Amino acid sequence: MQNGGGRRATVAAAACGFFMTVLAACGGPRTEVHHGDVPRPGGPSGTARPSPSVAPPGVPGVGERLWRQVPAGTRQLVAVYGEHRDSPDSTLVLYEKRGSRWERTVSWAAHNGKQGWTTDHHEGDERSPVGVFTLSDAGGLLDDPGSRLPYTQDEDAFASPYYWDEAHWHDFDYVIAIDYNRRRGTRPDDPTRPLGQTKGGGIWLHLDHGDGTLGCVSVPEEAMEYLLRTLDPKDRPVVVMGDRVALSA
C-alpha cells in the first residue's frame, strides 16, 4: 500500500508540473501590477508579462448589477476600468474563465472618451458608454493578423479622415466593434443604429493615439493584435466597461 501511494504521489506531482509548464508556455509574456482591488497596466508601456494570479469567482471591481448582465456561457471578458467619471484614462484587462474561476491574463494602459464615461451615451458627448457589451466583429485598414472574430479589411473604410492630426492616422489599423447600438454580425462600420442615431454608435476598441477618444476605447497596437488573435466567438467574449464607481455598483 505504501508503494502504491508513493507511485500515485509521484504521478500527481509530475502531472502538476507538466500542467504548470503548459500554462506558462501558452500564456506568453504578460504581467499584473495591482492597485487596491483593481489591476493596473503591466510594465512601463502596458506591455503584458507573466502573471500567475487568479481572481476569485467573478471579476474584481465589477458589481452585481453589471455582473448579472454578463451572458451565460461567456468565458472571455475584457474589463475596462476607468480612472473616474470625467477621466479619459483607463486600464484594460483580459480575463478568461478556467473551470469555475476567472483568471487575469493580460492588461494594458488604455484611453476612453475625452470627457469620461456615461450611463446615457448620446452622439457627440465624447463620453464612453458604461455597460456590458458583446464583442462579435472586427476589421481594420491592415490585413487580418489572425483574428478569430470575423474580420473585414478595407483600406478606404477604415482610413482616418485626412484632416485629422497625424497622431490619429493609425487609429483604425485594427478595430473590434463594441456591440453598443449596432447590429451584430455585420462589419464594424455598418451604419445601422437600432436605438436611433441620437444614441450614438461606432464604439470600437482601436489603436491608441495617446489621449482620449470620441467614445471608443483605445489600446496599444500589441494589445489589439493580442485581442484579435485571442478573442474567440465560441467563448462568447464581452467587454464590461466604465469608471470604477459605476463598475462596482
SETORLO-770817 format. One record per residue: residue number from 1; y, z, x of N, C-alpha, C in turn. Coordinates in pm, whole numbers, padded with zeros to 5 digits, always signed. Layout:
BEGIN
<rec NUM, <Y, Z, X>, <Y, Z, X>, <Y, Z, X>>
...
***
This chain:
BEGIN
<rec 1, <-00121, +00000, +00083>, <+00000, +00000, +00000>, <+00125, +00000, +00086>>
<rec 2, <+00125, +00077, +00196>, <+00242, +00079, +00283>, <+00264, -00058, +00346>>
<rec 3, <+00155, -00124, +00389>, <+00172, -00256, +00449>, <+00228, -00355, +00349>>
<rec 4, <+00174, -00352, +00222>, <+00225, -00444, +00120>, <+00371, -00419, +00093>>
<rec 5, <+00411, -00288, +00085>, <+00552, -00256, +00061>, <+00639, -00303, +00176>>
<rec 6, <+00590, -00291, +00298>, <+00667, -00336, +00414>, <+00690, -00485, +00412>>
<rec 7, <+00581, -00560, +00375>, <+00596, -00706, +00368>, <+00698, -00744, +00262>>
<rec 8, <+00693, -00676, +00144>, <+00789, -00708, +00039>, <+00931, -00680, +00084>>
<rec 9, <+00953, -00570, +00154>, <+01088, -00537, +00203>, <+01137, -00641, +00301>>
<rec 10, <+01044, -00687, +00390>, <+01082, -00788, +00490>, <+01121, -00919, +00422>>
<rec 11, <+01042, -00961, +00322>, <+01070, -01085, +00250>, <+01203, -01075, +00177>>
<rec 12, <+01226, -00959, +00111>, <+01352, -00941, +00037>, <+01471, -00947, +00130>>
<rec 13, <+01459, -00884, +00245>, <+01571, -00885, +00341>, <+01598, -01026, +00391>>
<rec 14, <+01491, -01102, +00418>, <+01509, -01239, +00466>, <+01575, -01325, +00359>>
<rec 15, <+01530, -01307, +00233>, <+01588, -01386, +00124>, <+01734, -01354, +00107>>
<rec 16, <+01768, -01225, +00115>, <+01908, -01185, +00102>, <+01992, -01247, +00213>>
<rec 17, <+01941, -01245, +00336>, <+02013, -01303, +00448>, <+02034, -01452, +00430>>
<rec 18, <+01930, -01521, +00380>, <+01944, -01665, +00355>, <+02048, -01692, +00248>>
<rec 19, <+02045, -01612, +00139>, <+02141, -01631, +00029>, <+02284, -01614, +00078>>
<rec 20, <+02310, -01514, +00159>, <+02445, -01490, +00210>, <+02488, -01603, +00303>>
<rec 21, <+02393, -01658, +00382>, <+02425, -01770, +00471>, <+02466, -01892, +00391>>
<rec 22, <+02392, -01919, +00280>, <+02424, -02034, +00196>, <+02561, -02017, +00133>>
<rec 23, <+02590, -01896, +00083>, <+02721, -01871, +00023>, <+02833, -01898, +00123>>
<rec 24, <+02814, -01851, +00245>, <+02917, -01870, +00347>, <+02936, -02017, +00379>>
<rec 25, <+02824, -02091, +00384>, <+02833, -02233, +00417>, <+02899, -02312, +00306>>
<rec 26, <+02867, -02279, +00179>, <+02920, -02354, +00066>, <+03064, -02320, +00038>>
<rec 27, <+03104, -02198, +00069>, <+03238, -02155, +00032>, <+03347, -02225, +00108>>
<rec 28, <+03320, -02269, +00231>, <+03422, -02336, +00311>, <+03528, -02237, +00355>>
<rec 29, <+03630, -02285, +00426>, <+03735, -02197, +00475>, <+03820, -02145, +00361>>
<rec 30, <+03836, -02011, +00349>, <+03918, -01952, +00244>, <+03952, -01808, +00276>>
<rec 31, <+04048, -01757, +00204>, <+04092, -01620, +00231>, <+04142, -01554, +00105>>
<rec 32, <+04158, -01424, +00107>, <+04220, -01349, -00001>, <+04307, -01240, +00059>>
<rec 33, <+04428, -01230, +00014>, <+04517, -01121, +00051>, <+04562, -01059, -00079>>
<rec 34, <+04554, -00926, -00095>, <+04581, -00864, -00223>, <+04711, -00786, -00223>>
<rec 35, <+04777, -00786, -00337>, <+04898, -00707, -00358>, <+04879, -00637, -00491>>
<rec 36, <+04843, -00509, -00488>, <+04806, -00442, -00611>, <+04677, -00501, -00661>>
<rec 37, <+04671, -00532, -00791>, <+04553, -00589, -00852>, <+04557, -00740, -00859>>
<rec 38, <+04668, -00801, -00814>, <+04685, -00945, -00828>, <+04671, -01012, -00692>>
<rec 39, <+04581, -01111, -00679>, <+04559, -01176, -00550>, <+04686, -01246, -00501>>
<rec 40, <+04703, -01252, -00371>, <+04817, -01318, -00308>, <+04767, -01439, -00231>>
<rec 41, <+04855, -01532, -00194>, <+04811, -01652, -00125>, <+04748, -01623, +00011>>
<rec 42, <+04654, -01709, +00053>, <+04586, -01688, +00178>, <+04655, -01757, +00293>>
<rec 43, <+04674, -01685, +00404>, <+04732, -01745, +00523>, <+04880, -01772, +00509>>
<rec 44, <+04949, -01805, +00618>, <+05093, -01826, +00615>, <+05136, -01942, +00529>>
<rec 45, <+05049, -02041, +00506>, <+05087, -02155, +00424>, <+05005, -02164, +00297>>
<rec 46, <+04930, -02058, +00264>, <+04848, -02061, +00145>, <+04714, -02127, +00166>>
<rec 47, <+04680, -02160, +00292>, <+04554, -02226, +00319>, <+04438, -02130, +00294>>
<rec 48, <+04332, -02180, +00231>, <+04220, -02094, +00195>, <+04133, -02065, +00316>>
<rec 49, <+04088, -01938, +00326>, <+03995, -01896, +00431>, <+03890, -01804, +00370>>
<rec 50, <+03784, -01767, +00444>, <+03672, -01696, +00382>, <+03713, -01567, +00314>>
<rec 51, <+03648, -01539, +00198>, <+03668, -01414, +00127>, <+03539, -01373, +00059>>
<rec 52, <+03490, -01251, +00084>, <+03367, -01208, +00020>, <+03391, -01132, -00109>>
<rec 53, <+03520, -01112, -00149>, <+03549, -01022, -00259>, <+03501, -01078, -00392>>
<rec 54, <+03455, -00988, -00479>, <+03405, -01025, -00610>, <+03478, -00944, -00714>>
<rec 55, <+03532, -01011, -00817>, <+03604, -00943, -00923>, <+03507, -00880, -01020>>
<rec 56, <+03546, -00771, -01086>, <+03464, -00715, -01194>, <+03463, -00811, -01311>>
<rec 57, <+03380, -00784, -01415>, <+03379, -00874, -01531>, <+03521, -00897, -01582>>
<rec 58, <+03551, -01024, -01613>, <+03688, -01059, -01645>, <+03762, -01092, -01516>>
<rec 59, <+03888, -01132, -01531>, <+03969, -01172, -01415>, <+04087, -01078, -01402>>
<rec 60, <+04115, -01025, -01283>, <+04224, -00930, -01264>, <+04357, -00985, -01313>>
<rec 61, <+04434, -00899, -01378>, <+04568, -00936, -01422>, <+04574, -01011, -01553>>
<rec 62, <+04458, -01046, -01612>, <+04455, -01118, -01739>, <+04414, -01021, -01849>>
<rec 63, <+04505, -00999, -01945>, <+04480, -00903, -02051>, <+04388, -00957, -02160>>
<rec 64, <+04354, -00868, -02252>, <+04257, -00901, -02357>, <+04306, -01014, -02447>>
<rec 65, <+04437, -01019, -02476>, <+04489, -01121, -02568>, <+04459, -01262, -02519>>
<rec 66, <+04489, -01288, -02390>, <+04461, -01421, -02335>, <+04313, -01439, -02305>>
<rec 67, <+04247, -01331, -02262>, <+04107, -01343, -02226>, <+04022, -01388, -02345>>
<rec 68, <+04061, -01346, -02466>, <+03988, -01387, -02586>, <+04001, -01537, -02610>>
<rec 69, <+04100, -01602, -02550>, <+04121, -01745, -02570>, <+04043, -01832, -02470>>
<rec 70, <+03981, -01769, -02371>, <+03900, -01846, -02276>, <+03773, -01890, -02346>>
<rec 71, <+03745, -02021, -02350>, <+03629, -02070, -02426>, <+03497, -02014, -02373>>
<rec 72, <+03406, -01991, -02467>, <+03271, -01951, -02427>, <+03211, -02062, -02343>>
<rec 73, <+03140, -02026, -02239>, <+03078, -02125, -02151>, <+03162, -02165, -02033>>
<rec 74, <+03289, -02121, -02029>, <+03374, -02151, -01913>, <+03322, -02077, -01791>>
<rec 75, <+03306, -02151, -01681>, <+03258, -02092, -01556>, <+03353, -02119, -01439>>
<rec 76, <+03462, -02188, -01465>, <+03566, -02210, -01364>, <+03701, -02181, -01429>>
<rec 77, <+03778, -02096, -01365>, <+03906, -02054, -01421>, <+04012, -02056, -01313>>
<rec 78, <+04119, -02131, -01337>, <+04235, -02135, -01248>, <+04339, -02039, -01306>>
<rec 79, <+04371, -01934, -01233>, <+04472, -01838, -01278>, <+04601, -01865, -01200>>
<rec 80, <+04712, -01875, -01272>, <+04843, -01892, -01209>, <+04924, -01767, -01241>>
<rec 81, <+04950, -01685, -01139>, <+05021, -01559, -01153>, <+05168, -01580, -01116>>
<rec 82, <+05255, -01585, -01216>, <+05397, -01598, -01189>, <+05458, -01467, -01142>>
<rec 83, <+05553, -01476, -01050>, <+05615, -01356, -00995>, <+05683, -01273, -01105>>
<rec 84, <+05766, -01338, -01186>, <+05822, -01272, -01304>, <+05874, -01379, -01399>>
<rec 85, <+05920, -01339, -01516>, <+05951, -01432, -01623>, <+06049, -01542, -01583>>
<rec 86, <+06145, -01510, -01500>, <+06250, -01606, -01466>, <+06237, -01662, -01324>>
<rec 87, <+06120, -01647, -01263>, <+06100, -01692, -01126>, <+06020, -01821, -01120>>
<rec 88, <+06051, -01910, -01023>, <+05972, -02032, -01004>, <+05854, -02013, -00909>>
<rec 89, <+05837, -01891, -00857>, <+05734, -01865, -00757>, <+05608, -01805, -00820>>
<rec 90, <+05493, -01852, -00775>, <+05368, -01804, -00831>, <+05255, -01817, -00729>>
<rec 91, <+05139, -01769, -00768>, <+05018, -01778, -00687>, <+04907, -01836, -00773>>
<rec 92, <+04838, -01937, -00721>, <+04725, -01996, -00794>, <+04595, -01949, -00731>>
<rec 93, <+04504, -01903, -00814>, <+04374, -01853, -00768>, <+04263, -01919, -00848>>
<rec 94, <+04161, -01968, -00781>, <+04044, -02024, -00849>, <+03935, -01918, -00855>>
<rec 95, <+03885, -01892, -00976>, <+03772, -01802, -00998>, <+03654, -01885, -01048>>
<rec 96, <+03535, -01847, -01003>, <+03414, -01912, -01051>, <+03315, -01805, -01094>>
<rec 97, <+03249, -01830, -01205>, <+03156, -01732, -01260>, <+03020, -01748, -01195>>
<rec 98, <+02972, -01640, -01136>, <+02841, -01637, -01072>, <+02757, -01534, -01146>>
<rec 99, <+02661, -01579, -01223>, <+02587, -01488, -01308>, <+02679, -01435, -01417>>
<rec 100, <+02696, -01303, -01424>, <+02784, -01244, -01525>, <+02918, -01200, -01466>>
<rec 101, <+02942, -01230, -01340>, <+03063, -01182, -01273>, <+03150, -01299, -01228>>
<rec 102, <+03281, -01273, -01224>, <+03377, -01372, -01178>, <+03411, -01346, -01032>>
<rec 103, <+03397, -01448, -00949>, <+03424, -01436, -00806>, <+03551, -01513, -00770>>
<rec 104, <+03642, -01447, -00701>, <+03759, -01516, -00647>, <+03713, -01604, -00532>>
<rec 105, <+03754, -01730, -00534>, <+03707, -01821, -00429>, <+03822, -01862, -00337>>
<rec 106, <+03929, -01919, -00390>, <+04040, -01964, -00306>, <+04172, -01935, -00375>>
<rec 107, <+04279, -01928, -00295>, <+04413, -01906, -00353>, <+04518, -01975, -00267>>
<rec 108, <+04628, -02012, -00331>, <+04739, -02077, -00261>, <+04871, -02031, -00323>>
<rec 109, <+04977, -02035, -00243>, <+05111, -02020, -00297>, <+05140, -02141, -00386>>
<rec 110, <+05216, -02120, -00494>, <+05243, -02227, -00590>, <+05384, -02212, -00646>>
<rec 111, <+05426, -02311, -00723>, <+05553, -02304, -00795>, <+05529, -02342, -00941>>
<rec 112, <+05615, -02290, -01027>, <+05612, -02323, -01169>, <+05752, -02369, -01209>>
<rec 113, <+05783, -02367, -01338>, <+05912, -02414, -01385>, <+06031, -02348, -01316>>
<rec 114, <+06137, -02424, -01295>, <+06256, -02373, -01226>, <+06312, -02248, -01291>>
<rec 115, <+06304, -02241, -01424>, <+06360, -02128, -01498>, <+06255, -02020, -01527>>
<rec 116, <+06132, -02041, -01482>, <+06028, -01941, -01502>, <+05928, -01980, -01609>>
<rec 117, <+05902, -01887, -01702>, <+05793, -01901, -01799>, <+05843, -01880, -01942>>
<rec 118, <+05766, -01932, -02039>, <+05800, -01910, -02179>, <+05673, -01916, -02265>>
<rec 119, <+05672, -01840, -02374>, <+05564, -01848, -02472>, <+05599, -01947, -02583>>
<rec 120, <+05716, -02011, -02574>, <+05760, -02108, -02675>, <+05827, -02225, -02602>>
<rec 121, <+05745, -02302, -02531>, <+05797, -02411, -02449>, <+05857, -02522, -02534>>
<rec 122, <+05971, -02576, -02488>, <+06035, -02690, -02552>, <+06076, -02792, -02446>>
<rec 123, <+06084, -02915, -02487>, <+06125, -03023, -02397>, <+06256, -02988, -02328>>
<rec 124, <+06256, -02995, -02193>, <+06378, -02977, -02116>, <+06417, -02835, -02085>>
<rec 125, <+06335, -02735, -02123>, <+06375, -02596, -02095>, <+06347, -02553, -01952>>
<rec 126, <+06279, -02638, -01877>, <+06248, -02613, -01735>, <+06170, -02482, -01715>>
<rec 127, <+06090, -02447, -01815>, <+06001, -02332, -01805>, <+05857, -02380, -01827>>
<rec 128, <+05764, -02313, -01763>, <+05623, -02346, -01781>, <+05567, -02269, -01900>>
<rec 129, <+05479, -02331, -01978>, <+05422, -02261, -02094>, <+05319, -02156, -02053>>
<rec 130, <+05327, -02039, -02115>, <+05229, -01933, -02094>, <+05109, -01960, -02184>>
<rec 131, <+04988, -01944, -02132>, <+04873, -01959, -02219>, <+04745, -01994, -02146>>
<rec 132, <+04644, -02026, -02224>, <+04513, -02070, -02176>, <+04495, -02216, -02217>>
<rec 133, <+04473, -02302, -02119>, <+04464, -02446, -02146>, <+04344, -02505, -02072>>
<rec 134, <+04275, -02597, -02137>, <+04164, -02664, -02071>, <+04216, -02764, -01967>>
<rec 135, <+04129, -02800, -01873>, <+04158, -02898, -01769>, <+04052, -03007, -01780>>
<rec 136, <+04091, -03127, -01825>, <+03990, -03227, -01857>, <+04013, -03364, -01794>>
<rec 137, <+04134, -03393, -01746>, <+04162, -03527, -01696>, <+04250, -03521, -01571>>
<rec 138, <+04232, -03617, -01483>, <+04306, -03620, -01357>, <+04348, -03763, -01324>>
<rec 139, <+04429, -03775, -01221>, <+04473, -03907, -01178>, <+04571, -03895, -01063>>
<rec 140, <+04638, -04005, -01033>, <+04737, -04000, -00928>, <+04770, -04135, -00870>>
<rec 141, <+04868, -04134, -00783>, <+04910, -04256, -00714>, <+04806, -04297, -00610>>
<rec 142, <+04739, -04199, -00550>, <+04641, -04227, -00445>, <+04503, -04251, -00503>>
<rec 143, <+04416, -04308, -00421>, <+04278, -04331, -00462>, <+04207, -04200, -00492>>
<rec 144, <+04107, -04207, -00576>, <+04026, -04091, -00613>, <+03969, -04025, -00487>>
<rec 145, <+04000, -03895, -00465>, <+03949, -03828, -00344>, <+03808, -03771, -00362>>
<rec 146, <+03745, -03802, -00474>, <+03613, -03746, -00504>, <+03618, -03651, -00621>>
<rec 147, <+03707, -03679, -00715>, <+03726, -03591, -00831>, <+03602, -03588, -00920>>
<rec 148, <+03570, -03469, -00970>, <+03464, -03457, -01070>, <+03520, -03478, -01210>>
<rec 149, <+03650, -03453, -01227>, <+03714, -03483, -01353>, <+03739, -03633, -01361>>
<rec 150, <+03741, -03692, -01479>, <+03776, -03834, -01491>, <+03911, -03860, -01424>>
<rec 151, <+03917, -03963, -01338>, <+04034, -03986, -01254>, <+04090, -04125, -01276>>
<rec 152, <+04222, -04133, -01300>, <+04290, -04261, -01316>, <+04385, -04283, -01199>>
<rec 153, <+04360, -04388, -01119>, <+04450, -04423, -01010>, <+04544, -04532, -01057>>
<rec 154, <+04676, -04509, -01040>, <+04774, -04607, -01086>, <+04901, -04590, -01003>>
<rec 155, <+04926, -04686, -00916>, <+05040, -04676, -00825>, <+05173, -04683, -00899>>
<rec 156, <+05176, -04751, -01010>, <+05301, -04765, -01085>, <+05326, -04644, -01175>>
<rec 157, <+05225, -04606, -01252>, <+05244, -04499, -01350>, <+05274, -04364, -01284>>
<rec 158, <+05218, -04340, -01165>, <+05234, -04210, -01101>, <+05335, -04212, -00987>>
<rec 159, <+05411, -04318, -00975>, <+05517, -04324, -00875>, <+05637, -04241, -00923>>
<rec 160, <+05690, -04157, -00836>, <+05808, -04078, -00872>, <+05927, -04172, -00890>>
<rec 161, <+06019, -04141, -00983>, <+06138, -04225, -01000>, <+06213, -04242, -00868>>
<rec 162, <+06261, -04363, -00843>, <+06325, -04395, -00715>, <+06449, -04310, -00689>>
<rec 163, <+06513, -04261, -00796>, <+06636, -04185, -00778>, <+06611, -04037, -00751>>
<rec 164, <+06484, -03993, -00755>, <+06453, -03854, -00721>, <+06472, -03832, -00571>>
<rec 165, <+06499, -03707, -00536>, <+06512, -03671, -00395>, <+06382, -03703, -00321>>
<rec 166, <+06393, -03737, -00195>, <+06277, -03776, -00115>, <+06168, -03670, -00115>>
<rec 167, <+06207, -03542, -00126>, <+06108, -03434, -00125>, <+06011, -03444, -00242>>
<rec 168, <+06048, -03519, -00347>, <+05965, -03530, -00467>, <+05883, -03658, -00471>>
<rec 169, <+05893, -03742, -00371>, <+05830, -03873, -00378>, <+05678, -03868, -00382>>
<rec 170, <+05620, -03758, -00336>, <+05474, -03748, -00334>, <+05421, -03650, -00438>>
<rec 171, <+05506, -03607, -00530>, <+05464, -03507, -00630>, <+05338, -03549, -00704>>
<rec 172, <+05327, -03677, -00738>, <+05219, -03722, -00825>, <+05113, -03803, -00750>>
<rec 173, <+05103, -03780, -00620>, <+04993, -03842, -00544>, <+04860, -03804, -00608>>
<rec 174, <+04847, -03675, -00647>, <+04731, -03627, -00722>, <+04783, -03540, -00836>>
<rec 175, <+04726, -03554, -00954>, <+04763, -03468, -01066>, <+04638, -03431, -01146>>
<rec 176, <+04644, -03313, -01206>, <+04544, -03272, -01304>, <+04621, -03234, -01430>>
<rec 177, <+04589, -03298, -01540>, <+04661, -03270, -01665>, <+04623, -03133, -01718>>
<rec 178, <+04723, -03052, -01749>, <+04703, -02925, -01819>, <+04710, -02958, -01968>>
<rec 179, <+04608, -02922, -02043>, <+04597, -02968, -02181>, <+04688, -02888, -02275>>
<rec 180, <+04817, -02895, -02246>, <+04920, -02842, -02335>, <+04982, -02959, -02411>>
<rec 181, <+04976, -02958, -02541>, <+05037, -03060, -02626>, <+05002, -03202, -02580>>
<rec 182, <+04875, -03224, -02555>, <+04828, -03357, -02518>, <+04691, -03381, -02578>>
<rec 183, <+04647, -03506, -02574>, <+04517, -03545, -02627>, <+04416, -03546, -02514>>
<rec 184, <+04318, -03456, -02521>, <+04215, -03450, -02419>, <+04135, -03579, -02415>>
<rec 185, <+04084, -03611, -02294>, <+04002, -03729, -02279>, <+04082, -03856, -02257>>
<rec 186, <+04213, -03842, -02232>, <+04298, -03957, -02203>, <+04357, -03940, -02064>>
<rec 187, <+04411, -04046, -02006>, <+04472, -04037, -01874>, <+04590, -03939, -01879>>
<rec 188, <+04622, -03874, -01767>, <+04725, -03770, -01769>, <+04860, -03813, -01824>>
<rec 189, <+04896, -03940, -01809>, <+05028, -03985, -01855>, <+05026, -04037, -01999>>
<rec 190, <+04918, -04013, -02072>, <+04915, -04053, -02213>, <+05030, -03983, -02287>>
<rec 191, <+05111, -04057, -02365>, <+05232, -04000, -02424>, <+05212, -03923, -02554>>
<rec 192, <+05088, -03919, -02605>, <+05063, -03853, -02733>, <+05099, -03705, -02726>>
<rec 193, <+05176, -03657, -02825>, <+05216, -03516, -02833>, <+05174, -03462, -02970>>
<rec 194, <+05054, -03405, -02981>, <+05005, -03358, -03111>, <+05096, -03257, -03180>>
<rec 195, <+05169, -03176, -03104>, <+05259, -03075, -03162>, <+05400, -03127, -03183>>
<rec 196, <+05423, -03254, -03150>, <+05556, -03312, -03163>, <+05628, -03318, -03030>>
<rec 197, <+05722, -03411, -03018>, <+05792, -03435, -02892>, <+05876, -03315, -02849>>
<rec 198, <+05933, -03241, -02944>, <+06021, -03130, -02906>, <+05947, -03017, -02835>>
<rec 199, <+05814, -03011, -02852>, <+05735, -02907, -02785>, <+05700, -02944, -02641>>
<rec 200, <+05753, -03055, -02594>, <+05731, -03093, -02455>, <+05591, -03145, -02431>>
<rec 201, <+05562, -03174, -02305>, <+05433, -03228, -02267>, <+05439, -03276, -02123>>
<rec 202, <+05333, -03343, -02080>, <+05328, -03387, -01941>, <+05328, -03270, -01844>>
<rec 203, <+05260, -03160, -01882>, <+05249, -03043, -01795>, <+05126, -03063, -01707>>
<rec 204, <+05149, -03074, -01578>, <+05042, -03106, -01484>, <+05033, -03003, -01372>>
<rec 205, <+04917, -03000, -01307>, <+04905, -02950, -01171>, <+04935, -03068, -01080>>
<rec 206, <+05024, -03052, -00984>, <+05053, -03163, -00893>, <+05099, -03111, -00758>>
<rec 207, <+05130, -03201, -00666>, <+05166, -03162, -00530>, <+05300, -03088, -00527>>
<rec 208, <+05307, -02991, -00440>, <+05426, -02907, -00427>, <+05533, -02975, -00344>>
<rec 209, <+05660, -02951, -00381>, <+05772, -03003, -00303>, <+05861, -02890, -00251>>
<rec 210, <+05814, -02766, -00263>, <+05884, -02654, -00200>, <+05971, -02571, -00291>>
<rec 211, <+05984, -02609, -00420>, <+06061, -02526, -00513>, <+06013, -02549, -00655>>
<rec 212, <+06087, -02497, -00753>, <+06045, -02502, -00891>, <+06034, -02642, -00949>>
<rec 213, <+05967, -02653, -01063>, <+05939, -02780, -01128>, <+06011, -02786, -01263>>
<rec 214, <+05986, -02893, -01336>, <+06041, -02906, -01472>, <+05951, -02841, -01576>>
<rec 215, <+05840, -02780, -01532>, <+05747, -02714, -01623>, <+05604, -02718, -01574>>
<rec 216, <+05577, -02804, -01475>, <+05443, -02816, -01418>, <+05415, -02699, -01322>>
<rec 217, <+05294, -02698, -01268>, <+05256, -02605, -01161>, <+05224, -02690, -01039>>
<rec 218, <+05285, -02657, -00925>, <+05266, -02738, -00804>, <+05203, -02655, -00694>>
<rec 219, <+05116, -02720, -00617>, <+05043, -02656, -00508>, <+05035, -02752, -00390>>
<rec 220, <+04999, -02703, -00271>, <+04988, -02792, -00154>, <+04882, -02901, -00174>>
<rec 221, <+04894, -03007, -00094>, <+04802, -03120, -00106>, <+04657, -03077, -00088>>
<rec 222, <+04631, -02988, +00008>, <+04493, -02947, +00029>, <+04438, -02873, -00093>>
<rec 223, <+04524, -02805, -00165>, <+04481, -02736, -00286>, <+04443, -02837, -00394>>
<rec 224, <+04525, -02942, -00411>, <+04493, -03043, -00511>, <+04363, -03113, -00479>>
<rec 225, <+04343, -03147, -00353>, <+04219, -03213, -00314>, <+04099, -03122, -00341>>
<rec 226, <+04114, -02994, -00308>, <+04005, -02899, -00329>, <+03973, -02886, -00478>>
<rec 227, <+04076, -02871, -00560>, <+04055, -02854, -00704>, <+03992, -02979, -00765>>
<rec 228, <+04038, -03097, -00723>, <+03981, -03220, -00776>, <+03833, -03233, -00742>>
<rec 229, <+03796, -03191, -00624>, <+03656, -03204, -00581>, <+03567, -03092, -00634>>
<rec 230, <+03630, -02985, -00686>, <+03555, -02866, -00726>, <+03546, -02849, -00877>>
<rec 231, <+03655, -02870, -00948>, <+03653, -02850, -01094>, <+03557, -02949, -01159>>
<rec 232, <+03465, -02895, -01237>, <+03355, -02975, -01289>, <+03352, -02964, -01441>>
<rec 233, <+03356, -03078, -01513>, <+03354, -03072, -01659>, <+03241, -02988, -01717>>
<rec 234, <+03126, -02986, -01650>, <+03013, -02910, -01705>, <+03039, -02760, -01701>>
<rec 235, <+03135, -02716, -01617>, <+03171, -02575, -01610>, <+03292, -02541, -01698>>
<rec 236, <+03337, -02637, -01777>, <+03444, -02618, -01875>, <+03566, -02548, -01815>>
<rec 237, <+03628, -02607, -01713>, <+03739, -02540, -01644>, <+03861, -02523, -01733>>
<rec 238, <+03930, -02410, -01714>, <+04055, -02383, -01784>, <+04156, -02329, -01684>>
<rec 239, <+04284, -02332, -01724>, <+04388, -02264, -01649>, <+04445, -02155, -01739>>
<rec 240, <+04461, -02036, -01683>, <+04528, -01925, -01751>, <+04655, -01901, -01672>>
<rec 241, <+04772, -01920, -01733>, <+04896, -01924, -01656>, <+05008, -01849, -01727>>
<rec 242, <+05095, -01789, -01645>, <+05209, -01717, -01698>, <+05261, -01617, -01598>>
<rec 243, <+05372, -01552, -01631>, <+05421, -01445, -01545>, <+05329, -01324, -01559>>
<rec 244, <+05334, -01235, -01463>, <+05239, -01122, -01458>, <+05241, -01037, -01584>>
<rec 245, <+05360, -01011, -01637>, <+05369, -00927, -01756>, <+05303, -00996, -01874>>
<rec 246, <+05333, -01125, -01894>, <+05275, -01198, -02005>, <+05124, -01211, -01991>>
<rec 247, <+05075, -01230, -01868>, <+04932, -01244, -01846>, <+04856, -01115, -01878>>
<rec 248, <+04915, -01003, -01847>, <+04846, -00875, -01861>, <+04851, -00817, -02002>>
<rec 249, <+04931, -00877, -02091>, <+04948, -00822, -02226>, <+04817, -00827, -02306>>
***
